[in-house]
Amino acid sequence: MSLPLFDLHCSDCSHPYPRTSLAPRCPECGGFWEFGADLAWQPPRDEPGLRAWAHVFGVEPDELPARLLSRPPRRLGGAWVAQQGSPFELGGRLFAGSFKERGAEVLVAACARRGAREVFLDSSGNAGIAVARASAARGIACRVLVPETTPEVKLDALRALGADVEVVSGDRRATHQRALERIAPAGPVYASHIVQPFFLAGVATLAWDLAEKPGAATRDEASAATPRRIDRVLLPASNGSLLLGLGLGFDLLARAGAIERPPSLHAVQLAGYATLAPEGPGERDPGPPRAAGLAIADPPRRAQMAALVRRTGGDVTMVREDDIAAARTALAAEGLVTDPTGAAAWAALAKRPELRGEGTVAILTSREG
Protein backbone atom coordinates (compact mmCIF):
# COMPACT_ATOMS: atom_id res chain seq x y z
CA MET A 1 0.00 0.00 0.00
CA SER A 2 1.41 3.40 -0.96
CA LEU A 3 1.85 6.18 1.54
CA PRO A 4 -0.69 9.03 1.56
CA LEU A 5 2.17 11.26 0.42
CA PHE A 6 2.39 9.26 -2.83
CA ASP A 7 -1.35 8.92 -3.46
CA LEU A 8 -1.28 11.03 -6.61
CA HIS A 9 -2.76 11.11 -10.09
CA CYS A 10 -2.72 13.49 -13.03
CA SER A 11 -5.24 16.30 -12.67
CA ASP A 12 -5.93 16.21 -16.42
CA CYS A 13 -5.93 12.56 -17.52
CA SER A 14 -5.96 10.70 -14.14
CA HIS A 15 -2.77 8.80 -14.99
CA PRO A 16 -1.43 7.26 -11.73
CA TYR A 17 1.77 8.55 -10.17
CA PRO A 18 4.89 6.46 -10.96
CA ARG A 19 5.74 3.74 -8.41
CA THR A 20 9.47 4.44 -8.32
CA SER A 21 10.41 7.76 -9.92
CA LEU A 22 9.63 11.37 -8.94
CA ALA A 23 8.37 12.70 -12.26
CA PRO A 24 7.60 16.42 -11.96
CA ARG A 25 4.61 16.19 -14.35
CA CYS A 26 2.45 13.53 -15.93
CA PRO A 27 4.45 11.56 -18.53
CA GLU A 28 1.29 10.95 -20.55
CA CYS A 29 -0.10 14.46 -21.02
CA GLY A 30 2.16 16.87 -19.11
CA GLY A 31 -0.50 17.65 -16.53
CA PHE A 32 0.16 18.47 -12.88
CA TRP A 33 -0.16 15.89 -10.13
CA GLU A 34 -2.92 16.11 -7.53
CA PHE A 35 -3.52 14.19 -4.32
CA GLY A 36 -6.11 11.46 -3.88
CA ALA A 37 -8.34 10.68 -0.93
CA ASP A 38 -5.61 8.96 1.10
CA LEU A 39 -4.11 12.32 2.00
CA ALA A 40 -6.54 13.48 4.68
CA TRP A 41 -6.16 15.92 7.58
CA GLN A 42 -5.87 14.44 11.06
CA PRO A 43 -5.28 16.20 14.40
CA PRO A 44 -1.59 16.79 15.12
CA ARG A 45 0.50 14.46 17.25
CA ASP A 46 2.45 15.68 20.26
CA GLU A 47 5.66 16.24 18.30
CA PRO A 48 7.62 19.43 17.55
CA GLY A 49 7.69 21.18 14.18
CA LEU A 50 6.62 19.29 11.08
CA ARG A 51 6.88 16.02 12.98
CA ALA A 52 3.43 16.77 14.40
CA TRP A 53 2.05 16.13 10.89
CA ALA A 54 4.24 13.17 9.84
CA HIS A 55 1.40 10.68 10.37
CA VAL A 56 -0.79 12.58 7.88
CA PHE A 57 1.81 11.92 5.18
CA GLY A 58 2.47 8.35 6.34
CA VAL A 59 6.13 8.95 7.21
CA GLU A 60 8.07 8.57 10.44
CA PRO A 61 8.48 11.69 12.63
CA ASP A 62 12.28 11.63 12.33
CA GLU A 63 11.97 11.98 8.54
CA LEU A 64 10.88 15.60 9.13
CA PRO A 65 12.57 18.37 11.14
CA ALA A 66 11.72 19.18 14.76
CA ARG A 67 12.57 22.88 14.49
CA LEU A 68 9.76 25.43 14.54
CA LEU A 69 9.21 26.90 11.09
CA SER A 70 7.20 29.98 11.97
CA ARG A 71 6.59 32.49 14.70
CA PRO A 72 3.30 32.30 16.59
CA PRO A 73 0.65 34.45 14.87
CA ARG A 74 0.20 37.84 16.54
CA ARG A 75 -2.25 40.71 16.36
CA LEU A 76 -1.05 43.81 14.55
CA GLY A 77 -2.96 46.70 13.02
CA GLY A 78 -6.39 45.11 13.25
CA ALA A 79 -5.38 41.75 11.77
CA TRP A 80 -3.22 38.72 12.47
CA VAL A 81 0.29 38.40 11.04
CA ALA A 82 1.97 35.02 10.63
CA GLN A 83 5.71 35.24 9.95
CA GLN A 84 7.32 32.20 8.40
CA GLY A 85 10.84 30.80 8.42
CA SER A 86 13.55 29.66 10.81
CA PRO A 87 16.74 31.73 10.39
CA PHE A 88 19.99 29.78 10.66
CA GLU A 89 23.64 30.53 11.35
CA LEU A 90 26.54 29.19 9.32
CA GLY A 91 30.13 30.35 9.47
CA GLY A 92 29.24 33.08 11.92
CA ARG A 93 26.60 34.57 9.61
CA LEU A 94 22.84 34.62 10.12
CA PHE A 95 20.74 33.72 7.08
CA ALA A 96 17.00 34.16 6.59
CA GLY A 97 14.37 31.43 6.55
CA SER A 98 11.08 31.35 4.66
CA PHE A 99 7.75 29.54 4.31
CA LYS A 100 9.40 27.44 1.62
CA GLU A 101 11.14 25.42 4.32
CA ARG A 102 7.83 23.63 4.93
CA GLY A 103 7.50 22.61 1.31
CA ALA A 104 11.16 21.79 0.88
CA GLU A 105 11.34 19.51 3.90
CA VAL A 106 8.40 17.38 2.78
CA LEU A 107 9.61 17.39 -0.83
CA VAL A 108 13.13 16.27 0.05
CA ALA A 109 11.75 13.70 2.51
CA ALA A 110 9.83 12.24 -0.45
CA CYS A 111 13.02 12.27 -2.52
CA ALA A 112 14.89 10.45 0.27
CA ARG A 113 12.07 7.90 0.51
CA ARG A 114 12.62 7.01 -3.13
CA GLY A 115 16.39 6.84 -2.83
CA ALA A 116 17.33 10.07 -4.61
CA ARG A 117 20.98 11.01 -4.25
CA GLU A 118 20.94 14.27 -6.21
CA VAL A 119 18.37 17.01 -6.83
CA PHE A 120 18.29 20.27 -8.73
CA LEU A 121 15.95 23.22 -9.10
CA ASP A 122 15.67 26.79 -10.34
CA SER A 123 15.03 29.56 -7.83
CA SER A 124 15.33 33.27 -7.21
CA GLY A 125 16.80 32.41 -3.81
CA ASN A 126 14.47 31.31 -1.02
CA ALA A 127 13.27 28.01 -2.52
CA GLY A 128 16.83 27.10 -3.40
CA ILE A 129 17.99 27.84 0.13
CA ALA A 130 15.18 25.77 1.63
CA VAL A 131 15.78 22.77 -0.65
CA ALA A 132 19.57 23.01 -0.15
CA ARG A 133 19.07 23.06 3.63
CA ALA A 134 16.72 20.05 3.55
CA SER A 135 19.04 18.18 1.18
CA ALA A 136 22.13 18.80 3.29
CA ALA A 137 20.35 17.37 6.34
CA ARG A 138 19.70 14.14 4.41
CA GLY A 139 23.04 13.80 2.61
CA ILE A 140 21.55 14.56 -0.82
CA ALA A 141 23.54 16.61 -3.33
CA CYS A 142 21.79 19.78 -4.48
CA ARG A 143 22.32 22.02 -7.50
CA VAL A 144 20.52 25.38 -7.69
CA LEU A 145 20.12 27.45 -10.85
CA VAL A 146 19.63 31.14 -10.08
CA PRO A 147 19.20 34.26 -12.23
CA GLU A 148 22.11 36.68 -12.46
CA THR A 149 20.19 39.27 -10.41
CA THR A 150 20.08 37.05 -7.30
CA PRO A 151 21.33 38.98 -4.24
CA GLU A 152 24.80 38.02 -3.06
CA VAL A 153 23.54 37.20 0.45
CA LYS A 154 21.33 34.44 -1.01
CA LEU A 155 24.20 33.08 -3.09
CA ASP A 156 26.32 33.02 0.07
CA ALA A 157 23.61 31.09 1.91
CA LEU A 158 23.35 28.53 -0.87
CA ARG A 159 27.09 27.97 -0.95
CA ALA A 160 27.30 27.81 2.85
CA LEU A 161 24.75 25.00 2.73
CA GLY A 162 26.92 23.06 0.29
CA ALA A 163 24.80 23.62 -2.80
CA ASP A 164 26.34 23.71 -6.26
CA VAL A 165 25.24 27.15 -7.53
CA GLU A 166 24.85 27.86 -11.24
CA VAL A 167 24.22 31.50 -12.14
CA VAL A 168 22.19 31.80 -15.34
CA SER A 169 22.44 34.84 -17.62
CA GLY A 170 19.06 36.50 -17.90
CA ASP A 171 15.97 36.77 -15.73
CA ARG A 172 13.88 34.33 -13.71
CA ARG A 173 12.12 33.01 -16.82
CA ALA A 174 15.43 32.20 -18.51
CA THR A 175 16.56 30.37 -15.38
CA HIS A 176 13.39 28.27 -15.32
CA GLN A 177 13.81 27.41 -18.99
CA ARG A 178 17.41 26.31 -18.38
CA ALA A 179 16.22 24.01 -15.59
CA LEU A 180 13.52 22.46 -17.80
CA GLU A 181 16.20 21.59 -20.33
CA ARG A 182 18.03 19.60 -17.63
CA ILE A 183 15.14 17.26 -16.80
CA ALA A 184 15.95 13.67 -17.78
CA PRO A 185 14.35 10.37 -16.70
CA ALA A 186 17.64 8.94 -15.45
CA GLY A 187 19.05 12.24 -14.17
CA PRO A 188 18.84 14.07 -10.86
CA VAL A 189 15.37 14.75 -9.43
CA TYR A 190 13.85 18.08 -10.44
CA ALA A 191 13.00 19.23 -6.90
CA SER A 192 10.97 22.22 -8.03
CA HIS A 193 8.65 24.15 -5.74
CA ILE A 194 6.71 25.09 -8.88
CA VAL A 195 5.60 21.63 -9.99
CA GLN A 196 6.38 19.02 -7.34
CA PRO A 197 3.19 18.10 -5.39
CA PHE A 198 5.14 17.23 -2.25
CA PHE A 199 6.13 20.87 -1.89
CA LEU A 200 2.45 21.86 -1.81
CA ALA A 201 1.79 19.16 0.80
CA GLY A 202 4.46 20.71 3.00
CA VAL A 203 3.00 24.19 2.60
CA ALA A 204 -0.43 22.76 3.51
CA THR A 205 0.89 22.32 7.08
CA LEU A 206 0.89 26.12 7.38
CA ALA A 207 -2.89 26.13 6.93
CA TRP A 208 -3.18 23.40 9.55
CA ASP A 209 -1.01 25.27 12.03
CA LEU A 210 -2.91 28.51 11.49
CA ALA A 211 -6.28 26.84 11.98
CA GLU A 212 -5.09 25.00 15.05
CA LYS A 213 -3.82 27.76 17.32
CA PRO A 214 -5.11 31.34 17.70
CA GLY A 215 -1.85 33.10 18.39
CA ALA A 216 -0.63 30.52 20.89
CA ALA A 217 3.11 30.00 21.23
CA THR A 218 2.76 26.23 21.75
CA ARG A 219 0.15 23.57 21.21
CA ASP A 220 -0.31 23.39 24.98
CA GLU A 221 -1.71 26.93 24.87
CA ALA A 222 -4.53 26.17 22.44
CA SER A 223 -7.01 23.37 21.90
CA ALA A 224 -6.31 21.50 18.66
CA ALA A 225 -9.93 20.35 18.71
CA THR A 226 -11.28 23.86 18.14
CA PRO A 227 -9.53 25.52 15.18
CA ARG A 228 -9.72 29.30 15.09
CA ARG A 229 -12.01 30.72 12.43
CA ILE A 230 -10.06 32.32 9.61
CA ASP A 231 -12.15 34.35 7.16
CA ARG A 232 -9.49 35.59 4.76
CA VAL A 233 -5.77 35.22 4.09
CA LEU A 234 -3.55 37.75 2.29
CA LEU A 235 -0.47 36.22 0.73
CA PRO A 236 2.08 36.95 -2.00
CA ALA A 237 1.51 34.92 -5.16
CA SER A 238 4.08 34.51 -7.91
CA ASN A 239 4.65 30.91 -9.03
CA GLY A 240 1.84 29.82 -6.74
CA SER A 241 3.37 27.38 -4.26
CA LEU A 242 2.09 29.31 -1.24
CA LEU A 243 -1.34 29.95 -2.74
CA LEU A 244 -1.87 26.38 -3.95
CA GLY A 245 -0.37 24.84 -0.82
CA LEU A 246 -2.64 26.86 1.46
CA GLY A 247 -5.58 26.00 -0.78
CA LEU A 248 -4.78 22.30 -0.40
CA GLY A 249 -4.39 22.61 3.36
CA PHE A 250 -7.64 24.48 3.94
CA ASP A 251 -9.54 22.18 1.57
CA LEU A 252 -8.38 19.14 3.58
CA LEU A 253 -9.43 20.83 6.82
CA ALA A 254 -12.89 21.52 5.41
CA ARG A 255 -13.19 17.99 4.02
CA ALA A 256 -12.40 16.59 7.49
CA GLY A 257 -14.95 18.90 9.14
CA ALA A 258 -12.27 20.75 11.11
CA ILE A 259 -13.40 24.10 9.64
CA GLU A 260 -16.74 25.11 8.19
CA ARG A 261 -15.30 26.32 4.89
CA PRO A 262 -11.96 27.44 3.44
CA PRO A 263 -11.17 31.14 3.89
CA SER A 264 -11.01 33.52 0.95
CA LEU A 265 -7.49 33.69 -0.46
CA HIS A 266 -6.34 37.16 -1.51
CA ALA A 267 -3.34 37.11 -3.84
CA VAL A 268 -0.81 39.93 -3.63
CA GLN A 269 1.25 40.56 -6.77
CA LEU A 270 3.92 43.00 -7.85
CA ALA A 271 2.96 45.70 -10.36
CA GLY A 272 4.14 44.62 -13.79
CA TYR A 273 3.88 40.94 -12.83
CA ALA A 274 0.26 40.74 -11.62
CA THR A 275 -0.64 37.79 -13.82
CA LEU A 276 -3.86 37.08 -11.90
CA ALA A 277 -5.23 40.64 -11.99
CA PRO A 278 -8.31 40.98 -14.22
CA GLU A 279 -7.15 44.41 -15.35
CA GLY A 280 -3.78 43.08 -16.51
CA PRO A 281 -0.28 42.84 -14.99
CA GLY A 282 0.25 46.58 -14.59
CA GLU A 283 3.29 48.70 -15.30
CA ARG A 284 6.67 47.66 -13.95
CA ASP A 285 8.81 49.95 -11.84
CA PRO A 286 12.12 50.89 -13.51
CA GLY A 287 15.20 48.83 -12.75
CA PRO A 288 15.54 45.25 -11.51
CA PRO A 289 12.80 44.29 -9.02
CA ARG A 290 13.80 44.30 -5.36
CA ALA A 291 10.98 41.89 -4.57
CA ALA A 292 12.52 39.33 -6.92
CA GLY A 293 10.38 36.51 -5.58
CA LEU A 294 7.32 38.25 -7.01
CA ALA A 295 8.83 39.00 -10.42
CA ILE A 296 7.30 36.04 -12.23
CA ALA A 297 5.82 37.01 -15.59
CA ASP A 298 4.43 33.65 -16.69
CA PRO A 299 3.70 31.19 -13.84
CA PRO A 300 3.18 27.65 -15.17
CA ARG A 301 0.21 27.07 -12.84
CA ARG A 302 -1.54 30.36 -13.52
CA ALA A 303 -4.86 28.73 -14.46
CA GLN A 304 -4.98 26.74 -11.21
CA MET A 305 -4.03 29.80 -9.19
CA ALA A 306 -6.73 31.97 -10.75
CA ALA A 307 -9.37 29.27 -10.29
CA LEU A 308 -8.49 28.89 -6.60
CA VAL A 309 -8.71 32.63 -5.93
CA ARG A 310 -12.13 32.73 -7.62
CA ARG A 311 -13.42 29.61 -5.88
CA THR A 312 -12.59 30.90 -2.42
CA GLY A 313 -14.06 34.36 -3.06
CA GLY A 314 -10.70 36.10 -2.96
CA ASP A 315 -9.21 38.72 -5.25
CA VAL A 316 -5.92 40.28 -6.34
CA THR A 317 -4.12 43.32 -4.92
CA MET A 318 -1.31 44.90 -6.89
CA VAL A 319 1.53 46.52 -4.92
CA ARG A 320 4.54 48.56 -6.02
CA GLU A 321 8.12 48.49 -4.77
CA ASP A 322 7.52 51.67 -2.70
CA ASP A 323 4.51 50.05 -1.02
CA ILE A 324 6.66 47.09 -0.05
CA ALA A 325 9.50 49.30 1.23
CA ALA A 326 7.07 51.18 3.48
CA ALA A 327 5.63 47.89 4.75
CA ARG A 328 9.11 46.55 5.60
CA THR A 329 9.85 49.69 7.61
CA ALA A 330 6.56 49.43 9.50
CA LEU A 331 7.07 45.74 10.24
CA ALA A 332 10.66 46.23 11.36
CA ALA A 333 9.45 48.75 13.90
CA GLU A 334 7.35 45.92 15.35
CA GLY A 335 10.28 43.51 15.43
CA LEU A 336 9.21 41.68 12.26
CA VAL A 337 12.19 41.75 9.88
CA THR A 338 11.58 40.29 6.43
CA ASP A 339 12.83 40.51 2.87
CA PRO A 340 10.90 42.53 0.25
CA THR A 341 8.80 39.61 -0.97
CA GLY A 342 8.02 38.66 2.61
CA ALA A 343 6.43 42.06 3.32
CA ALA A 344 4.12 42.11 0.29
CA ALA A 345 1.00 40.93 2.14
CA TRP A 346 1.36 43.66 4.74
CA ALA A 347 1.81 46.22 1.96
CA ALA A 348 -1.46 45.01 0.45
CA LEU A 349 -3.30 45.23 3.77
CA ALA A 350 -2.20 48.88 4.05
CA LYS A 351 -3.91 49.51 0.70
CA ARG A 352 -6.97 47.43 1.59
CA PRO A 353 -8.10 48.49 5.09
CA GLU A 354 -11.53 46.98 4.42
CA LEU A 355 -9.91 43.53 4.65
CA ARG A 356 -8.73 44.03 8.23
CA GLY A 357 -10.52 42.17 10.98
CA GLU A 358 -10.35 39.45 13.62
CA GLY A 359 -10.56 36.77 10.94
CA THR A 360 -7.85 38.22 8.68
CA VAL A 361 -4.36 36.70 8.45
CA ALA A 362 -1.48 38.29 6.51
CA ILE A 363 1.35 35.88 5.68
CA LEU A 364 4.88 37.28 6.02
CA THR A 365 6.76 34.75 3.94
CA SER A 366 10.29 35.21 5.29
CA ARG A 367 12.15 35.93 8.49
CA GLU A 368 15.56 37.54 8.69
CA GLY A 369 16.03 37.56 12.45
FENZI-V254606 format. One record per backbone hydrogen bond with DSSP energy under -0.5 kcal/mol. CO is the residue of the C=O (numbers start at 0). NH is the residue of the N-H. Records with the same first field share a line. If there is no record, write none. Layout:
# FENZI-V254606
CO->NH  NH
This chain:
# FENZI-V254606
2->5
3->6
5->7
6->35
7->16
8->33
9->13
14->9
25->29
30->25
31->10
33->8
35->38
37->39
44->46
47->50
48->51
49->52
50->53
51->44
52->55  56
53->56  57  58
56->4
59->62
60->63
64->49  50
68->84
73->80
75->78
77->356
78->75
79->361
80->73  82
81->363
82->70
87->94
89->92
92->89  94
94->87
96->366
97->100
98->101  102
99->103
100->104
101->105
102->106
103->107
104->108
105->109
106->110
107->111
108->112
109->113
110->115
111->114
116->140
117->188
118->142
119->190
120->144
122->146
124->128
125->129
126->130
127->131
128->132
129->133
130->134
131->135
132->136
133->137
134->137  139
135->138
140->118
141->163
142->120
143->145  165
144->122
145->167
146->149
150->153  154
151->155
152->156
153->157
154->158
155->159
156->160
157->162
158->161
162->164
163->143
164->166
165->145  167
167->147
169->147
170->174
171->175
172->176
173->177
174->178
175->179
176->180
177->181
178->181  182
179->182
183->186
188->119  190
189->191
191->195
195->198  199
196->200
197->201
198->202
199->203
200->204
201->204
202->205  206
203->207
204->208
205->209
206->210
207->211
208->212
210->227
212->214
217->220
218->221
221->223
222->225
228->230
230->263
231->360
232->265
233->362
234->267
239->243
240->244
241->245
242->246
243->247
244->248
245->249
246->250
247->251
248->252
249->253
250->254
251->255
252->257  258
253->256
263->232  265
264->266
265->234
266->316
267->236
268->318
269->272
272->274
273->276
276->279
280->271  273
289->291
290->293
291->294
293->295
294->296
298->301
300->304
301->305
302->306
303->307
304->308
305->309
306->310
307->311
308->313
309->312
314->266
316->268
318->270
319->323
320->324
321->325
322->326
323->327
324->328
325->329
326->330
327->331
328->332
330->333  335
331->334
334->336
335->337
336->367  368
338->342
339->342
340->343
341->364
342->346
343->347
344->348
345->349
346->350
347->351
351->354
352->355
356->359
358->230  231
359->79
360->233  362
361->81  363
362->364
363->83
364->98
366->96
